[in-house]
Amino acid sequence: MTEYRRFYIPKALWFFTVNLAERKNNRLLIEKIDVLSQAFRYVKIRKPFYINAVVIMPDHLHCIWTLPPDDGDYSMR
């Protein structure tokens, strides 16, 4: 199994991409944009972060987030 090394840096800026498992002809993210938006709000309430940018495509999304000054645990989000 791969062993990941993560750097937990408070107030860090993170870029990441999320892909759907089945990408071909899948429009789930844009068809269910309201559900995705609710999920973002749900997580932000429990584990705050600032959304610098987000690009939502039919089958994947790209985000740039900034974490709070006292929290470097991006993987919990």
mmCIF file of the N, C-alpha and C atoms, coordinates in Angstrom:
data_MODEL
# 
_entry.id   MODEL 
# 
loop_
_atom_site.group_PDB 
_atom_site.id 
_atom_site.type_symbol 
_atom_site.label_atom_id 
_atom_site.label_alt_id 
_atom_site.label_comp_id 
_atom_site.label_asym_id 
_atom_site.label_entity_id 
_atom_site.label_seq_id 
_atom_site.pdbx_PDB_ins_code 
_atom_site.Cartn_x 
_atom_site.Cartn_y 
_atom_site.Cartn_z 
_atom_site.occupancy 
_atom_site.B_iso_or_equiv 
_atom_site.pdbx_formal_charge 
_atom_site.auth_seq_id 
_atom_site.auth_comp_id 
_atom_site.auth_asym_id 
_atom_site.auth_atom_id 
_atom_site.pdbx_PDB_model_num 
ATOM 1   N N  . MET A 1 1  ? 0.840   -1.180 0.000   1.00 0.00 ? 1  MET A N  1 
ATOM 2   C CA . MET A 1 1  ? 0.000   0.000  0.000   1.00 0.00 ? 1  MET A CA 1 
ATOM 3   C C  . MET A 1 1  ? 0.885   1.243  0.000   1.00 0.00 ? 1  MET A C  1 
ATOM 4   N N  . THR A 1 2  ? 0.443   2.251  -0.717  1.00 0.00 ? 2  THR A N  1 
ATOM 5   C CA . THR A 1 2  ? 1.191   3.494  -0.795  1.00 0.00 ? 2  THR A CA 1 
ATOM 6   C C  . THR A 1 2  ? 1.164   4.201  0.552   1.00 0.00 ? 2  THR A C  1 
ATOM 7   N N  . GLU A 1 3  ? 2.291   4.763  0.914   1.00 0.00 ? 3  GLU A N  1 
ATOM 8   C CA . GLU A 1 3  ? 2.384   5.520  2.153   1.00 0.00 ? 3  GLU A CA 1 
ATOM 9   C C  . GLU A 1 3  ? 2.510   6.987  1.802   1.00 0.00 ? 3  GLU A C  1 
ATOM 10  N N  . TYR A 1 4  ? 1.481   7.765  2.138   1.00 0.00 ? 4  TYR A N  1 
ATOM 11  C CA . TYR A 1 4  ? 1.475   9.177  1.806   1.00 0.00 ? 4  TYR A CA 1 
ATOM 12  C C  . TYR A 1 4  ? 2.125   9.981  2.924   1.00 0.00 ? 4  TYR A C  1 
ATOM 13  N N  . ARG A 1 5  ? 2.845   10.999 2.538   1.00 0.00 ? 5  ARG A N  1 
ATOM 14  C CA . ARG A 1 5  ? 3.403   11.950 3.488   1.00 0.00 ? 5  ARG A CA 1 
ATOM 15  C C  . ARG A 1 5  ? 2.623   13.240 3.337   1.00 0.00 ? 5  ARG A C  1 
ATOM 16  N N  . ARG A 1 6  ? 2.039   13.662 4.408   1.00 0.00 ? 6  ARG A N  1 
ATOM 17  C CA . ARG A 1 6  ? 1.244   14.880 4.374   1.00 0.00 ? 6  ARG A CA 1 
ATOM 18  C C  . ARG A 1 6  ? 1.854   15.908 5.296   1.00 0.00 ? 6  ARG A C  1 
ATOM 19  N N  . PHE A 1 7  ? 1.869   17.128 4.826   1.00 0.00 ? 7  PHE A N  1 
ATOM 20  C CA . PHE A 1 7  ? 2.354   18.239 5.629   1.00 0.00 ? 7  PHE A CA 1 
ATOM 21  C C  . PHE A 1 7  ? 1.135   19.007 6.119   1.00 0.00 ? 7  PHE A C  1 
ATOM 22  N N  . TYR A 1 8  ? 0.969   19.061 7.414   1.00 0.00 ? 8  TYR A N  1 
ATOM 23  C CA . TYR A 1 8  ? -0.155  19.769 8.014   1.00 0.00 ? 8  TYR A CA 1 
ATOM 24  C C  . TYR A 1 8  ? 0.317   21.160 8.426   1.00 0.00 ? 8  TYR A C  1 
ATOM 25  N N  . ILE A 1 9  ? 0.030   22.139 7.579   1.00 0.00 ? 9  ILE A N  1 
ATOM 26  C CA . ILE A 1 9  ? 0.518   23.498 7.763   1.00 0.00 ? 9  ILE A CA 1 
ATOM 27  C C  . ILE A 1 9  ? -0.683  24.424 7.971   1.00 0.00 ? 9  ILE A C  1 
ATOM 28  N N  . PRO A 1 10 ? -0.806  25.024 9.152   1.00 0.00 ? 10 PRO A N  1 
ATOM 29  C CA . PRO A 1 10 ? -1.912  25.963 9.376   1.00 0.00 ? 10 PRO A CA 1 
ATOM 30  C C  . PRO A 1 10 ? -1.870  27.113 8.381   1.00 0.00 ? 10 PRO A C  1 
ATOM 31  N N  . LYS A 1 11 ? -3.048  27.584 8.001   1.00 0.00 ? 11 LYS A N  1 
ATOM 32  C CA . LYS A 1 11 ? -3.239  28.696 7.071   1.00 0.00 ? 11 LYS A CA 1 
ATOM 33  C C  . LYS A 1 11 ? -2.643  28.431 5.687   1.00 0.00 ? 11 LYS A C  1 
ATOM 34  N N  . ALA A 1 12 ? -2.456  27.165 5.352   1.00 0.00 ? 12 ALA A N  1 
ATOM 35  C CA . ALA A 1 12 ? -1.889  26.805 4.052   1.00 0.00 ? 12 ALA A CA 1 
ATOM 36  C C  . ALA A 1 12 ? -2.928  26.947 2.944   1.00 0.00 ? 12 ALA A C  1 
ATOM 37  N N  . LEU A 1 13 ? -2.436  27.130 1.744   1.00 0.00 ? 13 LEU A N  1 
ATOM 38  C CA . LEU A 1 13 ? -3.256  27.187 0.542   1.00 0.00 ? 13 LEU A CA 1 
ATOM 39  C C  . LEU A 1 13 ? -3.117  25.837 -0.148  1.00 0.00 ? 13 LEU A C  1 
ATOM 40  N N  . TRP A 1 14 ? -4.247  25.194 -0.487  1.00 0.00 ? 14 TRP A N  1 
ATOM 41  C CA . TRP A 1 14 ? -4.213  23.859 -1.082  1.00 0.00 ? 14 TRP A CA 1 
ATOM 42  C C  . TRP A 1 14 ? -4.957  23.842 -2.410  1.00 0.00 ? 14 TRP A C  1 
ATOM 43  N N  . PHE A 1 15 ? -4.330  23.245 -3.400  1.00 0.00 ? 15 PHE A N  1 
ATOM 44  C CA . PHE A 1 15 ? -4.982  22.987 -4.690  1.00 0.00 ? 15 PHE A CA 1 
ATOM 45  C C  . PHE A 1 15 ? -5.204  21.489 -4.792  1.00 0.00 ? 15 PHE A C  1 
ATOM 46  N N  . PHE A 1 16 ? -6.400  21.091 -5.215  1.00 0.00 ? 16 PHE A N  1 
ATOM 47  C CA . PHE A 1 16 ? -6.655  19.669 -5.415  1.00 0.00 ? 16 PHE A CA 1 
ATOM 48  C C  . PHE A 1 16 ? -7.730  19.474 -6.478  1.00 0.00 ? 16 PHE A C  1 
ATOM 49  N N  . THR A 1 17 ? -7.764  18.269 -7.009  1.00 0.00 ? 17 THR A N  1 
ATOM 50  C CA . THR A 1 17 ? -8.748  17.851 -8.002  1.00 0.00 ? 17 THR A CA 1 
ATOM 51  C C  . THR A 1 17 ? -9.458  16.613 -7.483  1.00 0.00 ? 17 THR A C  1 
ATOM 52  N N  . VAL A 1 18 ? -10.759 16.544 -7.712  1.00 0.00 ? 18 VAL A N  1 
ATOM 53  C CA . VAL A 1 18 ? -11.553 15.364 -7.356  1.00 0.00 ? 18 VAL A CA 1 
ATOM 54  C C  . VAL A 1 18 ? -12.221 14.870 -8.631  1.00 0.00 ? 18 VAL A C  1 
ATOM 55  N N  . ASN A 1 19 ? -12.028 13.596 -8.945  1.00 0.00 ? 19 ASN A N  1 
ATOM 56  C CA . ASN A 1 19 ? -12.647 12.979 -10.125 1.00 0.00 ? 19 ASN A CA 1 
ATOM 57  C C  . ASN A 1 19 ? -13.704 11.985 -9.691  1.00 0.00 ? 19 ASN A C  1 
ATOM 58  N N  . LEU A 1 20 ? -14.777 11.903 -10.459 1.00 0.00 ? 20 LEU A N  1 
ATOM 59  C CA . LEU A 1 20 ? -15.753 10.841 -10.223 1.00 0.00 ? 20 LEU A CA 1 
ATOM 60  C C  . LEU A 1 20 ? -15.153 9.508  -10.648 1.00 0.00 ? 20 LEU A C  1 
ATOM 61  N N  . ALA A 1 21 ? -15.549 8.456  -9.992  1.00 0.00 ? 21 ALA A N  1 
ATOM 62  C CA . ALA A 1 21 ? -15.015 7.128  -10.307 1.00 0.00 ? 21 ALA A CA 1 
ATOM 63  C C  . ALA A 1 21 ? -15.333 6.737  -11.754 1.00 0.00 ? 21 ALA A C  1 
ATOM 64  N N  . GLU A 1 22 ? -16.535 7.050  -12.194 1.00 0.00 ? 22 GLU A N  1 
ATOM 65  C CA . GLU A 1 22 ? -16.937 6.739  -13.569 1.00 0.00 ? 22 GLU A CA 1 
ATOM 66  C C  . GLU A 1 22 ? -17.136 8.058  -14.305 1.00 0.00 ? 22 GLU A C  1 
ATOM 67  N N  . ARG A 1 23 ? -16.142 8.464  -15.060 1.00 0.00 ? 23 ARG A N  1 
ATOM 68  C CA . ARG A 1 23 ? -16.147 9.790  -15.672 1.00 0.00 ? 23 ARG A CA 1 
ATOM 69  C C  . ARG A 1 23 ? -16.824 9.848  -17.034 1.00 0.00 ? 23 ARG A C  1 
ATOM 70  N N  . LYS A 1 24 ? -16.803 8.774  -17.793 1.00 0.00 ? 24 LYS A N  1 
ATOM 71  C CA . LYS A 1 24 ? -17.303 8.816  -19.167 1.00 0.00 ? 24 LYS A CA 1 
ATOM 72  C C  . LYS A 1 24 ? -18.806 9.113  -19.204 1.00 0.00 ? 24 LYS A C  1 
ATOM 73  N N  . ASN A 1 25 ? -19.160 10.194 -19.898 1.00 0.00 ? 25 ASN A N  1 
ATOM 74  C CA . ASN A 1 25 ? -20.551 10.624 -20.059 1.00 0.00 ? 25 ASN A CA 1 
ATOM 75  C C  . ASN A 1 25 ? -21.268 10.820 -18.727 1.00 0.00 ? 25 ASN A C  1 
ATOM 76  N N  . ASN A 1 26 ? -20.557 11.231 -17.694 1.00 0.00 ? 26 ASN A N  1 
ATOM 77  C CA . ASN A 1 26 ? -21.137 11.436 -16.380 1.00 0.00 ? 26 ASN A CA 1 
ATOM 78  C C  . ASN A 1 26 ? -21.256 12.936 -16.120 1.00 0.00 ? 26 ASN A C  1 
ATOM 79  N N  . ARG A 1 27 ? -22.475 13.409 -15.881 1.00 0.00 ? 27 ARG A N  1 
ATOM 80  C CA . ARG A 1 27 ? -22.743 14.824 -15.660 1.00 0.00 ? 27 ARG A CA 1 
ATOM 81  C C  . ARG A 1 27 ? -23.234 15.082 -14.231 1.00 0.00 ? 27 ARG A C  1 
ATOM 82  N N  . LEU A 1 28 ? -22.907 14.166 -13.342 1.00 0.00 ? 28 LEU A N  1 
ATOM 83  C CA . LEU A 1 28 ? -23.441 14.191 -11.981 1.00 0.00 ? 28 LEU A CA 1 
ATOM 84  C C  . LEU A 1 28 ? -23.169 15.506 -11.248 1.00 0.00 ? 28 LEU A C  1 
ATOM 85  N N  . LEU A 1 29 ? -21.957 16.014 -11.310 1.00 0.00 ? 29 LEU A N  1 
ATOM 86  C CA . LEU A 1 29 ? -21.615 17.200 -10.525 1.00 0.00 ? 29 LEU A CA 1 
ATOM 87  C C  . LEU A 1 29 ? -22.393 18.436 -10.947 1.00 0.00 ? 29 LEU A C  1 
ATOM 88  N N  . ILE A 1 30 ? -22.677 18.585 -12.226 1.00 0.00 ? 30 ILE A N  1 
ATOM 89  C CA . ILE A 1 30 ? -23.443 19.759 -12.649 1.00 0.00 ? 30 ILE A CA 1 
ATOM 90  C C  . ILE A 1 30 ? -24.952 19.517 -12.561 1.00 0.00 ? 30 ILE A C  1 
ATOM 91  N N  . GLU A 1 31 ? -25.365 18.275 -12.670 1.00 0.00 ? 31 GLU A N  1 
ATOM 92  C CA . GLU A 1 31 ? -26.792 17.980 -12.531 1.00 0.00 ? 31 GLU A CA 1 
ATOM 93  C C  . GLU A 1 31 ? -27.238 18.034 -11.073 1.00 0.00 ? 31 GLU A C  1 
ATOM 94  N N  . LYS A 1 32 ? -26.338 17.780 -10.166 1.00 0.00 ? 32 LYS A N  1 
ATOM 95  C CA . LYS A 1 32 ? -26.641 17.799 -8.721  1.00 0.00 ? 32 LYS A CA 1 
ATOM 96  C C  . LYS A 1 32 ? -25.847 18.906 -8.022  1.00 0.00 ? 32 LYS A C  1 
ATOM 97  N N  . ILE A 1 33 ? -25.706 20.046 -8.692  1.00 0.00 ? 33 ILE A N  1 
ATOM 98  C CA . ILE A 1 33 ? -24.909 21.141 -8.158  1.00 0.00 ? 33 ILE A CA 1 
ATOM 99  C C  . ILE A 1 33 ? -25.445 21.628 -6.820  1.00 0.00 ? 33 ILE A C  1 
ATOM 100 N N  . ASP A 1 34 ? -26.762 21.573 -6.625  1.00 0.00 ? 34 ASP A N  1 
ATOM 101 C CA . ASP A 1 34 ? -27.338 22.009 -5.353  1.00 0.00 ? 34 ASP A CA 1 
ATOM 102 C C  . ASP A 1 34 ? -26.917 21.089 -4.205  1.00 0.00 ? 34 ASP A C  1 
ATOM 103 N N  . VAL A 1 35 ? -26.831 19.805 -4.452  1.00 0.00 ? 35 VAL A N  1 
ATOM 104 C CA . VAL A 1 35 ? -26.384 18.854 -3.440  1.00 0.00 ? 35 VAL A CA 1 
ATOM 105 C C  . VAL A 1 35 ? -24.896 19.066 -3.135  1.00 0.00 ? 35 VAL A C  1 
ATOM 106 N N  . LEU A 1 36 ? -24.111 19.296 -4.163  1.00 0.00 ? 36 LEU A N  1 
ATOM 107 C CA . LEU A 1 36 ? -22.686 19.571 -3.979  1.00 0.00 ? 36 LEU A CA 1 
ATOM 108 C C  . LEU A 1 36 ? -22.491 20.848 -3.157  1.00 0.00 ? 36 LEU A C  1 
ATOM 109 N N  . SER A 1 37 ? -23.265 21.873 -3.444  1.00 0.00 ? 37 SER A N  1 
ATOM 110 C CA . SER A 1 37 ? -23.188 23.124 -2.701  1.00 0.00 ? 37 SER A CA 1 
ATOM 111 C C  . SER A 1 37 ? -23.550 22.913 -1.228  1.00 0.00 ? 37 SER A C  1 
ATOM 112 N N  . GLN A 1 38 ? -24.560 22.120 -0.958  1.00 0.00 ? 38 GLN A N  1 
ATOM 113 C CA . GLN A 1 38 ? -24.941 21.798 0.425   1.00 0.00 ? 38 GLN A CA 1 
ATOM 114 C C  . GLN A 1 38 ? -23.818 21.051 1.141   1.00 0.00 ? 38 GLN A C  1 
ATOM 115 N N  . ALA A 1 39 ? -23.147 20.166 0.437   1.00 0.00 ? 39 ALA A N  1 
ATOM 116 C CA . ALA A 1 39 ? -22.034 19.414 1.022   1.00 0.00 ? 39 ALA A CA 1 
ATOM 117 C C  . ALA A 1 39 ? -20.886 20.351 1.394   1.00 0.00 ? 39 ALA A C  1 
ATOM 118 N N  . PHE A 1 40 ? -20.578 21.314 0.528   1.00 0.00 ? 40 PHE A N  1 
ATOM 119 C CA . PHE A 1 40 ? -19.545 22.298 0.834   1.00 0.00 ? 40 PHE A CA 1 
ATOM 120 C C  . PHE A 1 40 ? -19.916 23.079 2.096   1.00 0.00 ? 40 PHE A C  1 
ATOM 121 N N  . ARG A 1 41 ? -21.174 23.554 2.170   1.00 0.00 ? 41 ARG A N  1 
ATOM 122 C CA . ARG A 1 41 ? -21.621 24.319 3.340   1.00 0.00 ? 41 ARG A CA 1 
ATOM 123 C C  . ARG A 1 41 ? -21.556 23.479 4.610   1.00 0.00 ? 41 ARG A C  1 
ATOM 124 N N  . TYR A 1 42 ? -21.973 22.224 4.525   1.00 0.00 ? 42 TYR A N  1 
ATOM 125 C CA . TYR A 1 42 ? -21.952 21.308 5.669   1.00 0.00 ? 42 TYR A CA 1 
ATOM 126 C C  . TYR A 1 42 ? -20.540 21.161 6.231   1.00 0.00 ? 42 TYR A C  1 
ATOM 127 N N  . VAL A 1 43 ? -19.576 20.946 5.356   1.00 0.00 ? 43 VAL A N  1 
ATOM 128 C CA . VAL A 1 43 ? -18.189 20.770 5.797   1.00 0.00 ? 43 VAL A CA 1 
ATOM 129 C C  . VAL A 1 43 ? -17.628 22.082 6.337   1.00 0.00 ? 43 VAL A C  1 
ATOM 130 N N  . LYS A 1 44 ? -17.921 23.200 5.669   1.00 0.00 ? 44 LYS A N  1 
ATOM 131 C CA . LYS A 1 44 ? -17.384 24.489 6.115   1.00 0.00 ? 44 LYS A CA 1 
ATOM 132 C C  . LYS A 1 44 ? -17.851 24.857 7.520   1.00 0.00 ? 44 LYS A C  1 
ATOM 133 N N  . ILE A 1 45 ? -19.056 24.465 7.887   1.00 0.00 ? 45 ILE A N  1 
ATOM 134 C CA . ILE A 1 45 ? -19.566 24.732 9.233   1.00 0.00 ? 45 ILE A CA 1 
ATOM 135 C C  . ILE A 1 45 ? -18.774 23.943 10.268  1.00 0.00 ? 45 ILE A C  1 
ATOM 136 N N  . ARG A 1 46 ? -18.468 22.698 9.952   1.00 0.00 ? 46 ARG A N  1 
ATOM 137 C CA . ARG A 1 46 ? -17.787 21.812 10.903  1.00 0.00 ? 46 ARG A CA 1 
ATOM 138 C C  . ARG A 1 46 ? -16.270 21.955 10.903  1.00 0.00 ? 46 ARG A C  1 
ATOM 139 N N  . LYS A 1 47 ? -15.693 22.189 9.749   1.00 0.00 ? 47 LYS A N  1 
ATOM 140 C CA . LYS A 1 47 ? -14.236 22.343 9.605   1.00 0.00 ? 47 LYS A CA 1 
ATOM 141 C C  . LYS A 1 47 ? -13.996 23.529 8.671   1.00 0.00 ? 47 LYS A C  1 
ATOM 142 N N  . PRO A 1 48 ? -13.970 24.747 9.194   1.00 0.00 ? 48 PRO A N  1 
ATOM 143 C CA . PRO A 1 48 ? -13.902 25.952 8.351   1.00 0.00 ? 48 PRO A CA 1 
ATOM 144 C C  . PRO A 1 48 ? -12.705 25.973 7.394   1.00 0.00 ? 48 PRO A C  1 
ATOM 145 N N  . PHE A 1 49 ? -12.925 26.604 6.273   1.00 0.00 ? 49 PHE A N  1 
ATOM 146 C CA . PHE A 1 49 ? -11.907 26.869 5.264   1.00 0.00 ? 49 PHE A CA 1 
ATOM 147 C C  . PHE A 1 49 ? -12.437 27.963 4.360   1.00 0.00 ? 49 PHE A C  1 
ATOM 148 N N  . TYR A 1 50 ? -11.554 28.599 3.619   1.00 0.00 ? 50 TYR A N  1 
ATOM 149 C CA . TYR A 1 50 ? -11.933 29.633 2.672   1.00 0.00 ? 50 TYR A CA 1 
ATOM 150 C C  . TYR A 1 50 ? -11.758 29.088 1.262   1.00 0.00 ? 50 TYR A C  1 
ATOM 151 N N  . ILE A 1 51 ? -12.771 29.249 0.439   1.00 0.00 ? 51 ILE A N  1 
ATOM 152 C CA . ILE A 1 51 ? -12.696 28.808 -0.955  1.00 0.00 ? 51 ILE A CA 1 
ATOM 153 C C  . ILE A 1 51 ? -12.135 29.969 -1.784  1.00 0.00 ? 51 ILE A C  1 
ATOM 154 N N  . ASN A 1 52 ? -10.885 29.842 -2.214  1.00 0.00 ? 52 ASN A N  1 
ATOM 155 C CA . ASN A 1 52 ? -10.269 30.845 -3.080  1.00 0.00 ? 52 ASN A CA 1 
ATOM 156 C C  . ASN A 1 52 ? -10.810 30.736 -4.496  1.00 0.00 ? 52 ASN A C  1 
ATOM 157 N N  . ALA A 1 53 ? -10.978 29.497 -4.946  1.00 0.00 ? 53 ALA A N  1 
ATOM 158 C CA . ALA A 1 53 ? -11.486 29.260 -6.297  1.00 0.00 ? 53 ALA A CA 1 
ATOM 159 C C  . ALA A 1 53 ? -12.015 27.837 -6.382  1.00 0.00 ? 53 ALA A C  1 
ATOM 160 N N  . VAL A 1 54 ? -13.009 27.654 -7.223  1.00 0.00 ? 54 VAL A N  1 
ATOM 161 C CA . VAL A 1 54 ? -13.521 26.317 -7.501  1.00 0.00 ? 54 VAL A CA 1 
ATOM 162 C C  . VAL A 1 54 ? -14.007 26.293 -8.949  1.00 0.00 ? 54 VAL A C  1 
ATOM 163 N N  . VAL A 1 55 ? -13.675 25.227 -9.635  1.00 0.00 ? 55 VAL A N  1 
ATOM 164 C CA . VAL A 1 55 ? -14.152 25.001 -11.000 1.00 0.00 ? 55 VAL A CA 1 
ATOM 165 C C  . VAL A 1 55 ? -14.838 23.644 -10.993 1.00 0.00 ? 55 VAL A C  1 
ATOM 166 N N  . ILE A 1 56 ? -16.120 23.652 -11.340 1.00 0.00 ? 56 ILE A N  1 
ATOM 167 C CA . ILE A 1 56 ? -16.901 22.417 -11.314 1.00 0.00 ? 56 ILE A CA 1 
ATOM 168 C C  . ILE A 1 56 ? -17.232 22.031 -12.745 1.00 0.00 ? 56 ILE A C  1 
ATOM 169 N N  . MET A 1 57 ? -16.747 20.872 -13.129 1.00 0.00 ? 57 MET A N  1 
ATOM 170 C CA . MET A 1 57 ? -16.995 20.314 -14.452 1.00 0.00 ? 57 MET A CA 1 
ATOM 171 C C  . MET A 1 57 ? -17.988 19.163 -14.291 1.00 0.00 ? 57 MET A C  1 
ATOM 172 N N  . PRO A 1 58 ? -18.527 18.629 -15.379 1.00 0.00 ? 58 PRO A N  1 
ATOM 173 C CA . PRO A 1 58 ? -19.507 17.543 -15.246 1.00 0.00 ? 58 PRO A CA 1 
ATOM 174 C C  . PRO A 1 58 ? -19.003 16.330 -14.477 1.00 0.00 ? 58 PRO A C  1 
ATOM 175 N N  . ASP A 1 59 ? -17.721 15.995 -14.608 1.00 0.00 ? 59 ASP A N  1 
ATOM 176 C CA . ASP A 1 59 ? -17.214 14.748 -14.029 1.00 0.00 ? 59 ASP A CA 1 
ATOM 177 C C  . ASP A 1 59 ? -16.037 14.929 -13.066 1.00 0.00 ? 59 ASP A C  1 
ATOM 178 N N  . HIS A 1 60 ? -15.637 16.175 -12.806 1.00 0.00 ? 60 HIS A N  1 
ATOM 179 C CA . HIS A 1 60 ? -14.547 16.425 -11.853 1.00 0.00 ? 60 HIS A CA 1 
ATOM 180 C C  . HIS A 1 60 ? -14.601 17.880 -11.395 1.00 0.00 ? 60 HIS A C  1 
ATOM 181 N N  . LEU A 1 61 ? -13.865 18.180 -10.344 1.00 0.00 ? 61 LEU A N  1 
ATOM 182 C CA . LEU A 1 61 ? -13.781 19.556 -9.887  1.00 0.00 ? 61 LEU A CA 1 
ATOM 183 C C  . LEU A 1 61 ? -12.366 19.879 -9.438  1.00 0.00 ? 61 LEU A C  1 
ATOM 184 N N  . HIS A 1 62 ? -12.028 21.176 -9.502  1.00 0.00 ? 62 HIS A N  1 
ATOM 185 C CA . HIS A 1 62 ? -10.742 21.687 -9.040  1.00 0.00 ? 62 HIS A CA 1 
ATOM 186 C C  . HIS A 1 62 ? -11.034 22.730 -7.966  1.00 0.00 ? 62 HIS A C  1 
ATOM 187 N N  . CYS A 1 63 ? -10.256 22.713 -6.898  1.00 0.00 ? 63 CYS A N  1 
ATOM 188 C CA . CYS A 1 63 ? -10.447 23.679 -5.815  1.00 0.00 ? 63 CYS A CA 1 
ATOM 189 C C  . CYS A 1 63 ? -9.117  24.241 -5.353  1.00 0.00 ? 63 CYS A C  1 
ATOM 190 N N  . ILE A 1 64 ? -9.183  25.484 -4.891  1.00 0.00 ? 64 ILE A N  1 
ATOM 191 C CA . ILE A 1 64 ? -8.090  26.087 -4.142  1.00 0.00 ? 64 ILE A CA 1 
ATOM 192 C C  . ILE A 1 64 ? -8.714  26.584 -2.846  1.00 0.00 ? 64 ILE A C  1 
ATOM 193 N N  . TRP A 1 65 ? -8.214  26.060 -1.729  1.00 0.00 ? 65 TRP A N  1 
ATOM 194 C CA . TRP A 1 65 ? -8.715  26.403 -0.404  1.00 0.00 ? 65 TRP A CA 1 
ATOM 195 C C  . TRP A 1 65 ? -7.594  26.977 0.441   1.00 0.00 ? 65 TRP A C  1 
ATOM 196 N N  . THR A 1 66 ? -7.971  27.840 1.375   1.00 0.00 ? 66 THR A N  1 
ATOM 197 C CA . THR A 1 66 ? -7.056  28.309 2.407   1.00 0.00 ? 66 THR A CA 1 
ATOM 198 C C  . THR A 1 66 ? -7.615  27.862 3.750   1.00 0.00 ? 66 THR A C  1 
ATOM 199 N N  . LEU A 1 67 ? -6.753  27.284 4.564   1.00 0.00 ? 67 LEU A N  1 
ATOM 200 C CA . LEU A 1 67 ? -7.164  26.807 5.879   1.00 0.00 ? 67 LEU A CA 1 
ATOM 201 C C  . LEU A 1 67 ? -7.048  27.931 6.910   1.00 0.00 ? 67 LEU A C  1 
ATOM 202 N N  . PRO A 1 68 ? -7.762  27.799 8.034   1.00 0.00 ? 68 PRO A N  1 
ATOM 203 C CA . PRO A 1 68 ? -7.671  28.811 9.092   1.00 0.00 ? 68 PRO A CA 1 
ATOM 204 C C  . PRO A 1 68 ? -6.264  28.866 9.697   1.00 0.00 ? 68 PRO A C  1 
ATOM 205 N N  . PRO A 1 69 ? -5.927  29.986 10.351  1.00 0.00 ? 69 PRO A N  1 
ATOM 206 C CA . PRO A 1 69 ? -4.592  30.151 10.930  1.00 0.00 ? 69 PRO A CA 1 
ATOM 207 C C  . PRO A 1 69 ? -4.220  29.091 11.972  1.00 0.00 ? 69 PRO A C  1 
ATOM 208 N N  . ASP A 1 70 ? -5.209  28.486 12.616  1.00 0.00 ? 70 ASP A N  1 
ATOM 209 C CA . ASP A 1 70 ? -4.926  27.530 13.687  1.00 0.00 ? 70 ASP A CA 1 
ATOM 210 C C  . ASP A 1 70 ? -5.179  26.076 13.279  1.00 0.00 ? 70 ASP A C  1 
ATOM 211 N N  . ASP A 1 71 ? -5.370  25.813 11.991  1.00 0.00 ? 71 ASP A N  1 
ATOM 212 C CA . ASP A 1 71 ? -5.763  24.470 11.558  1.00 0.00 ? 71 ASP A CA 1 
ATOM 213 C C  . ASP A 1 71 ? -5.034  24.098 10.267  1.00 0.00 ? 71 ASP A C  1 
ATOM 214 N N  . GLY A 1 72 ? -4.278  23.007 10.308  1.00 0.00 ? 72 GLY A N  1 
ATOM 215 C CA . GLY A 1 72 ? -3.568  22.548 9.126   1.00 0.00 ? 72 GLY A CA 1 
ATOM 216 C C  . GLY A 1 72 ? -4.049  21.199 8.620   1.00 0.00 ? 72 GLY A C  1 
ATOM 217 N N  . ASP A 1 73 ? -5.141  20.705 9.174   1.00 0.00 ? 73 ASP A N  1 
ATOM 218 C CA . ASP A 1 73 ? -5.612  19.358 8.853   1.00 0.00 ? 73 ASP A CA 1 
ATOM 219 C C  . ASP A 1 73 ? -6.561  19.377 7.654   1.00 0.00 ? 73 ASP A C  1 
ATOM 220 N N  . TYR A 1 74 ? -6.007  19.570 6.467   1.00 0.00 ? 74 TYR A N  1 
ATOM 221 C CA . TYR A 1 74 ? -6.830  19.655 5.249   1.00 0.00 ? 74 TYR A CA 1 
ATOM 222 C C  . TYR A 1 74 ? -7.509  18.338 4.902   1.00 0.00 ? 74 TYR A C  1 
ATOM 223 N N  . SER A 1 75 ? -6.907  17.224 5.273   1.00 0.00 ? 75 SER A N  1 
ATOM 224 C CA . SER A 1 75 ? -7.464  15.933 4.866   1.00 0.00 ? 75 SER A CA 1 
ATOM 225 C C  . SER A 1 75 ? -8.770  15.595 5.569   1.00 0.00 ? 75 SER A C  1 
ATOM 226 N N  . MET A 1 76 ? -9.098  16.275 6.654   1.00 0.00 ? 76 MET A N  1 
ATOM 227 C CA . MET A 1 76 ? -10.381 16.049 7.330   1.00 0.00 ? 76 MET A CA 1 
ATOM 228 C C  . MET A 1 76 ? -11.546 16.707 6.612   1.00 0.00 ? 76 MET A C  1 
ATOM 229 N N  . ARG A 1 77 ? -11.246 17.528 5.654   1.00 0.00 ? 77 ARG A N  1 
ATOM 230 C CA . ARG A 1 77 ? -12.303 18.226 4.936   1.00 0.00 ? 77 ARG A CA 1 
ATOM 231 C C  . ARG A 1 77 ? -12.719 17.432 3.733   1.00 0.00 ? 77 ARG A C  1 
# 
